[in-house]
Amino acid sequence: MTNAAPLPAYLIQRFQGWKATKFVENKVWYKHLAEEGQHPRAMVISCCDSRVHVTAMFGSDTGEFFIHRNVANLVPPYSPTGDYHGTSAAVEYAVTSLGVAHIIVLGHSGCGGVNGCHQMCSGKAPELEESTSFVGRWMDILRPGFERIKHLDTEEKQIAALEREGVLVSLENLMSFPFIKQAVENDTLSLHGLWNDIGEGDLYFYNVKSDNFEQVT
């Protein structure tokens, strides 16, 4: 491998600062984690978007969350094939090996992946229809959500609704995994859907009873 470059200087400086302060102050805890392994209470599936800062949002400590990030916080349906399944593998490990008690799917405002899906499904992004588009084929997961919101009268409303549909589609797909369905039915695992308004700092949760996203207050 000849194409790997040294770490940028600003990241080296930040690491050195962390090592000299936060790590030293919590050295016993890090040693405990290293020796005892991880025992997270929850898995969080969030978007790759750099503005989504899960640990800051919930004030979590090191070792508390098992976090998986991908484009548009999507979970594909259960499909055991010989292909690569990064998200499915993370979900399987979290539930069957780590025994997490919660899986949280966290969507957010202004999601580029969701916007791309809307453009693709509306016929405005032919490049995403190409079989060679990794983003396009990944966003195919959200097509059922688009079908549920395409009747809305403005593009703005459709995209806003599609961001929430991304959360709901993922929750639906999670239940297609046999080990998740069994854990939920046995009350050893609960699923949660959240949507974050980045600009306002607000958080909304999916309420099954009202079939709506309601603000966390």
VEXPAZA-786928 format. One record per residue (C-alpha): residue number from 1; residue in one letter; x, y, z. Coordinates in Angstrom, 3 decimals, padded with zeros to 6 digits. Layout:
N
@resi = NUM, resn = A, px = X, py = Y, pz = Z
...
//
This chain:
217
@resi = 1, resn = M, px = 000.000, py = 000.000, pz = 000.000
@resi = 2, resn = T, px = 001.674, py = 003.232, pz = -001.153
@resi = 3, resn = N, px = -001.134, py = 005.787, pz = -001.100
@resi = 4, resn = A, px = -001.654, py = 006.303, pz = 002.637
@resi = 5, resn = A, px = -000.566, py = 009.770, pz = 003.762
@resi = 6, resn = P, px = 000.474, py = 010.919, pz = 007.254
@resi = 7, resn = L, px = -002.233, py = 012.265, pz = 009.547
@resi = 8, resn = P, px = -002.913, py = 016.024, pz = 009.094
@resi = 9, resn = A, px = -001.162, py = 018.198, pz = 011.666
@resi = 10, resn = Y, px = -004.370, py = 019.616, pz = 013.131
@resi = 11, resn = L, px = -005.632, py = 016.131, pz = 013.934
@resi = 12, resn = I, px = -002.329, py = 015.189, pz = 015.538
@resi = 13, resn = Q, px = -002.571, py = 018.270, pz = 017.751
@resi = 14, resn = R, px = -006.139, py = 017.426, pz = 018.759
@resi = 15, resn = F, px = -005.172, py = 013.842, pz = 019.558
@resi = 16, resn = Q, px = -002.265, py = 014.990, pz = 021.686
@resi = 17, resn = G, px = -004.584, py = 017.340, pz = 023.568
@resi = 18, resn = W, px = -007.091, py = 014.562, pz = 024.185
@resi = 19, resn = K, px = -004.414, py = 012.098, pz = 025.292
@resi = 20, resn = A, px = -002.930, py = 014.623, pz = 027.737
@resi = 21, resn = T, px = -006.272, py = 015.643, pz = 029.266
@resi = 22, resn = K, px = -009.397, py = 013.526, pz = 028.866
@resi = 23, resn = F, px = -007.575, py = 010.225, pz = 028.522
@resi = 24, resn = V, px = -005.302, py = 010.871, pz = 031.507
@resi = 25, resn = E, px = -008.261, py = 012.029, pz = 033.614
@resi = 26, resn = N, px = -010.199, py = 008.843, pz = 032.774
@resi = 27, resn = K, px = -007.322, py = 006.388, pz = 032.424
@resi = 28, resn = V, px = -008.806, py = 003.895, pz = 034.870
@resi = 29, resn = W, px = -012.072, py = 003.798, pz = 032.911
@resi = 30, resn = Y, px = -010.287, py = 003.253, pz = 029.582
@resi = 31, resn = K, px = -008.247, py = 000.460, pz = 031.159
@resi = 32, resn = H, px = -011.469, py = -001.107, pz = 032.399
@resi = 33, resn = L, px = -012.997, py = -000.925, pz = 028.898
@resi = 34, resn = A, px = -009.891, py = -002.419, pz = 027.351
@resi = 35, resn = E, px = -009.809, py = -005.344, pz = 029.768
@resi = 36, resn = E, px = -013.516, py = -006.021, pz = 030.229
@resi = 37, resn = G, px = -014.710, py = -005.285, pz = 026.689
@resi = 38, resn = Q, px = -017.682, py = -003.193, pz = 025.636
@resi = 39, resn = H, px = -021.158, py = -003.477, pz = 027.113
@resi = 40, resn = P, px = -023.210, py = -000.752, pz = 025.421
@resi = 41, resn = R, px = -026.840, py = -000.365, pz = 026.434
@resi = 42, resn = A, px = -027.982, py = 000.917, pz = 023.048
@resi = 43, resn = M, px = -027.157, py = 000.833, pz = 019.361
@resi = 44, resn = V, px = -027.602, py = 004.064, pz = 017.422
@resi = 45, resn = I, px = -027.990, py = 004.008, pz = 013.643
@resi = 46, resn = S, px = -027.403, py = 007.524, pz = 012.379
@resi = 47, resn = C, px = -026.415, py = 009.337, pz = 009.211
@resi = 48, resn = C, px = -022.834, py = 009.895, pz = 008.061
@resi = 49, resn = D, px = -023.632, py = 013.631, pz = 008.002
@resi = 50, resn = S, px = -020.909, py = 015.463, pz = 009.946
@resi = 51, resn = R, px = -023.524, py = 017.659, pz = 011.642
@resi = 52, resn = V, px = -025.104, py = 014.689, pz = 013.428
@resi = 53, resn = H, px = -023.202, py = 014.393, pz = 016.722
@resi = 54, resn = V, px = -024.866, py = 011.570, pz = 018.623
@resi = 55, resn = T, px = -022.528, py = 011.423, pz = 021.610
@resi = 56, resn = A, px = -022.763, py = 015.180, pz = 022.169
@resi = 57, resn = M, px = -026.552, py = 015.149, pz = 021.802
@resi = 58, resn = F, px = -027.034, py = 012.539, pz = 024.511
@resi = 59, resn = G, px = -023.944, py = 013.338, pz = 026.595
@resi = 60, resn = S, px = -022.823, py = 009.728, pz = 026.381
@resi = 61, resn = D, px = -019.663, py = 008.322, pz = 027.899
@resi = 62, resn = T, px = -017.108, py = 006.194, pz = 026.088
@resi = 63, resn = G, px = -018.454, py = 002.653, pz = 025.840
@resi = 64, resn = E, px = -022.117, py = 003.608, pz = 026.235
@resi = 65, resn = F, px = -023.319, py = 003.572, pz = 022.595
@resi = 66, resn = F, px = -022.642, py = 001.114, pz = 019.791
@resi = 67, resn = I, px = -022.833, py = 003.512, pz = 016.837
@resi = 68, resn = H, px = -023.286, py = 002.663, pz = 013.170
@resi = 69, resn = R, px = -023.374, py = 005.428, pz = 010.578
@resi = 70, resn = N, px = -024.337, py = 005.223, pz = 006.934
@resi = 71, resn = V, px = -025.879, py = 007.409, pz = 004.243
@resi = 72, resn = A, px = -029.354, py = 008.545, pz = 005.401
@resi = 73, resn = N, px = -029.399, py = 006.262, pz = 008.476
@resi = 74, resn = L, px = -031.006, py = 003.420, pz = 006.535
@resi = 75, resn = V, px = -031.385, py = -000.250, pz = 007.421
@resi = 76, resn = P, px = -031.870, py = -002.628, pz = 004.476
@resi = 77, resn = P, px = -034.341, py = -005.500, pz = 004.641
@resi = 78, resn = Y, px = -033.121, py = -008.875, pz = 005.918
@resi = 79, resn = S, px = -031.358, py = -010.451, pz = 002.944
@resi = 80, resn = P, px = -028.803, py = -013.192, pz = 003.715
@resi = 81, resn = T, px = -026.795, py = -013.362, pz = 000.485
@resi = 82, resn = G, px = -023.116, py = -013.629, pz = -000.311
@resi = 83, resn = D, px = -022.837, py = -009.855, pz = -000.801
@resi = 84, resn = Y, px = -021.315, py = -007.350, pz = 001.605
@resi = 85, resn = H, px = -023.747, py = -006.282, pz = 004.324
@resi = 86, resn = G, px = -022.085, py = -003.746, pz = 006.612
@resi = 87, resn = T, px = -025.236, py = -002.403, pz = 008.251
@resi = 88, resn = S, px = -026.798, py = -005.834, pz = 008.675
@resi = 89, resn = A, px = -023.571, py = -007.142, pz = 010.191
@resi = 90, resn = A, px = -023.475, py = -004.271, pz = 012.678
@resi = 91, resn = V, px = -027.100, py = -004.898, pz = 013.661
@resi = 92, resn = E, px = -026.484, py = -008.628, pz = 014.058
@resi = 93, resn = Y, px = -023.430, py = -008.066, pz = 016.231
@resi = 94, resn = A, px = -025.198, py = -005.491, pz = 018.404
@resi = 95, resn = V, px = -028.155, py = -007.763, pz = 019.117
@resi = 96, resn = T, px = -026.729, py = -011.284, pz = 019.159
@resi = 97, resn = S, px = -023.261, py = -010.613, pz = 020.607
@resi = 98, resn = L, px = -023.511, py = -007.404, pz = 022.616
@resi = 99, resn = G, px = -027.109, py = -007.863, pz = 023.717
@resi = 100, resn = V, px = -028.094, py = -004.206, pz = 023.423
@resi = 101, resn = A, px = -031.431, py = -003.316, pz = 024.973
@resi = 102, resn = H, px = -032.302, py = -000.555, pz = 022.497
@resi = 103, resn = I, px = -031.819, py = 000.210, pz = 018.815
@resi = 104, resn = I, px = -032.291, py = 003.879, pz = 017.961
@resi = 105, resn = V, px = -032.669, py = 005.035, pz = 014.354
@resi = 106, resn = L, px = -031.835, py = 008.741, pz = 014.188
@resi = 107, resn = G, px = -032.808, py = 010.810, pz = 011.149
@resi = 108, resn = H, px = -032.187, py = 014.518, pz = 010.697
@resi = 109, resn = S, px = -033.110, py = 017.662, pz = 008.806
@resi = 110, resn = G, px = -031.383, py = 018.631, pz = 005.579
@resi = 111, resn = C, px = -030.263, py = 015.085, pz = 004.800
@resi = 112, resn = G, px = -028.377, py = 014.990, pz = 001.501
@resi = 113, resn = G, px = -029.030, py = 011.292, pz = 001.004
@resi = 114, resn = V, px = -032.772, py = 011.713, pz = 001.426
@resi = 115, resn = N, px = -032.741, py = 014.681, pz = -000.937
@resi = 116, resn = G, px = -030.880, py = 012.541, pz = -003.476
@resi = 117, resn = C, px = -033.471, py = 009.797, pz = -003.122
@resi = 118, resn = H, px = -036.245, py = 012.307, pz = -003.723
@resi = 119, resn = Q, px = -034.508, py = 013.628, pz = -006.828
@resi = 120, resn = M, px = -033.908, py = 010.095, pz = -008.120
@resi = 121, resn = C, px = -037.466, py = 008.916, pz = -007.510
@resi = 122, resn = S, px = -038.785, py = 012.123, pz = -009.113
@resi = 123, resn = G, px = -036.781, py = 011.470, pz = -012.277
@resi = 124, resn = K, px = -034.471, py = 014.445, pz = -011.718
@resi = 125, resn = A, px = -031.243, py = 012.564, pz = -011.002
@resi = 126, resn = P, px = -030.654, py = 010.001, pz = -013.786
@resi = 127, resn = E, px = -027.072, py = 009.527, pz = -012.636
@resi = 128, resn = L, px = -028.390, py = 007.926, pz = -009.451
@resi = 129, resn = E, px = -030.391, py = 005.452, pz = -011.541
@resi = 130, resn = E, px = -027.181, py = 004.029, pz = -012.980
@resi = 131, resn = S, px = -026.311, py = 000.542, pz = -011.753
@resi = 132, resn = T, px = -022.829, py = 001.819, pz = -010.923
@resi = 133, resn = S, px = -024.114, py = 004.423, pz = -008.450
@resi = 134, resn = F, px = -023.472, py = 003.186, pz = -004.925
@resi = 135, resn = V, px = -025.560, py = 006.036, pz = -003.511
@resi = 136, resn = G, px = -028.452, py = 005.353, pz = -005.862
@resi = 137, resn = R, px = -028.597, py = 001.643, pz = -005.132
@resi = 138, resn = W, px = -028.385, py = 002.320, pz = -001.402
@resi = 139, resn = M, px = -031.193, py = 004.883, pz = -001.604
@resi = 140, resn = D, px = -033.386, py = 002.278, pz = -003.310
@resi = 141, resn = I, px = -034.062, py = 001.156, pz = 000.263
@resi = 142, resn = L, px = -036.081, py = 004.348, pz = 000.729
@resi = 143, resn = R, px = -038.228, py = 004.023, pz = -002.413
@resi = 144, resn = P, px = -041.204, py = 002.593, pz = -000.448
@resi = 145, resn = G, px = -041.091, py = 005.720, pz = 001.702
@resi = 146, resn = F, px = -041.182, py = 007.940, pz = -001.370
@resi = 147, resn = E, px = -044.302, py = 006.165, pz = -002.578
@resi = 148, resn = R, px = -046.002, py = 007.105, pz = 000.702
@resi = 149, resn = I, px = -045.208, py = 010.829, pz = 000.483
@resi = 150, resn = K, px = -045.259, py = 011.623, pz = -003.241
@resi = 151, resn = H, px = -048.856, py = 012.862, pz = -003.017
@resi = 152, resn = L, px = -047.860, py = 015.897, pz = -000.927
@resi = 153, resn = D, px = -048.327, py = 019.144, pz = -002.839
@resi = 154, resn = T, px = -044.845, py = 020.672, pz = -002.599
@resi = 155, resn = E, px = -041.312, py = 019.337, pz = -002.957
@resi = 156, resn = E, px = -040.377, py = 020.884, pz = 000.381
@resi = 157, resn = K, px = -043.126, py = 018.970, pz = 002.186
@resi = 158, resn = Q, px = -042.221, py = 015.766, pz = 000.378
@resi = 159, resn = I, px = -038.539, py = 015.944, pz = 001.350
@resi = 160, resn = A, px = -039.349, py = 016.800, pz = 004.972
@resi = 161, resn = A, px = -041.740, py = 013.848, pz = 005.128
@resi = 162, resn = L, px = -039.231, py = 011.575, pz = 003.381
@resi = 163, resn = E, px = -036.641, py = 012.270, pz = 006.090
@resi = 164, resn = R, px = -039.053, py = 010.818, pz = 008.618
@resi = 165, resn = E, px = -039.965, py = 007.985, pz = 006.265
@resi = 166, resn = G, px = -036.286, py = 007.032, pz = 006.283
@resi = 167, resn = V, px = -036.611, py = 006.366, pz = 009.987
@resi = 168, resn = L, px = -039.858, py = 004.428, pz = 009.598
@resi = 169, resn = V, px = -038.612, py = 002.314, pz = 006.680
@resi = 170, resn = S, px = -035.551, py = 001.402, pz = 008.730
@resi = 171, resn = L, px = -037.677, py = 000.415, pz = 011.724
@resi = 172, resn = E, px = -039.855, py = -001.728, pz = 009.458
@resi = 173, resn = N, px = -036.798, py = -003.371, pz = 007.924
@resi = 174, resn = L, px = -035.281, py = -004.062, pz = 011.335
@resi = 175, resn = M, px = -038.322, py = -006.155, pz = 012.176
@resi = 176, resn = S, px = -037.620, py = -008.324, pz = 009.112
@resi = 177, resn = F, px = -034.503, py = -009.691, pz = 010.869
@resi = 178, resn = P, px = -035.599, py = -012.874, pz = 012.693
@resi = 179, resn = F, px = -033.329, py = -012.317, pz = 015.702
@resi = 180, resn = I, px = -034.632, py = -008.767, pz = 016.128
@resi = 181, resn = K, px = -038.263, py = -009.799, pz = 015.809
@resi = 182, resn = Q, px = -037.732, py = -012.497, pz = 018.423
@resi = 183, resn = A, px = -035.930, py = -010.132, pz = 020.819
@resi = 184, resn = V, px = -038.666, py = -007.507, pz = 020.499
@resi = 185, resn = E, px = -041.383, py = -010.084, pz = 021.086
@resi = 186, resn = N, px = -039.467, py = -011.375, pz = 024.133
@resi = 187, resn = D, px = -039.190, py = -007.830, pz = 025.528
@resi = 188, resn = T, px = -035.401, py = -007.956, pz = 025.562
@resi = 189, resn = L, px = -035.055, py = -005.313, pz = 022.835
@resi = 190, resn = S, px = -036.929, py = -002.126, pz = 021.990
@resi = 191, resn = L, px = -036.786, py = -000.072, pz = 018.780
@resi = 192, resn = H, px = -036.941, py = 003.715, pz = 018.705
@resi = 193, resn = G, px = -037.309, py = 006.229, pz = 015.873
@resi = 194, resn = L, px = -035.962, py = 009.772, pz = 016.242
@resi = 195, resn = W, px = -035.613, py = 012.809, pz = 013.989
@resi = 196, resn = N, px = -033.349, py = 015.747, pz = 014.804
@resi = 197, resn = D, px = -033.894, py = 019.325, pz = 013.627
@resi = 198, resn = I, px = -030.268, py = 020.414, pz = 013.363
@resi = 199, resn = G, px = -030.901, py = 024.151, pz = 013.127
@resi = 200, resn = E, px = -033.273, py = 024.308, pz = 016.086
@resi = 201, resn = G, px = -031.627, py = 021.607, pz = 018.188
@resi = 202, resn = D, px = -034.989, py = 019.876, pz = 018.613
@resi = 203, resn = L, px = -035.549, py = 016.138, pz = 018.815
@resi = 204, resn = Y, px = -038.698, py = 014.285, pz = 017.789
@resi = 205, resn = F, px = -039.663, py = 010.683, pz = 018.552
@resi = 206, resn = Y, px = -042.005, py = 008.420, pz = 016.643
@resi = 207, resn = N, px = -045.126, py = 007.755, pz = 018.683
@resi = 208, resn = V, px = -046.726, py = 004.482, pz = 017.587
@resi = 209, resn = K, px = -050.084, py = 005.414, pz = 019.122
@resi = 210, resn = S, px = -050.455, py = 008.677, pz = 017.229
@resi = 211, resn = D, px = -048.479, py = 007.463, pz = 014.185
@resi = 212, resn = N, px = -046.616, py = 010.739, pz = 014.250
@resi = 213, resn = F, px = -043.296, py = 012.292, pz = 015.262
@resi = 214, resn = E, px = -043.708, py = 014.269, pz = 018.470
@resi = 215, resn = Q, px = -041.227, py = 016.658, pz = 020.029
@resi = 216, resn = V, px = -039.171, py = 015.510, pz = 022.999
@resi = 217, resn = T, px = -039.703, py = 018.141, pz = 025.705
//
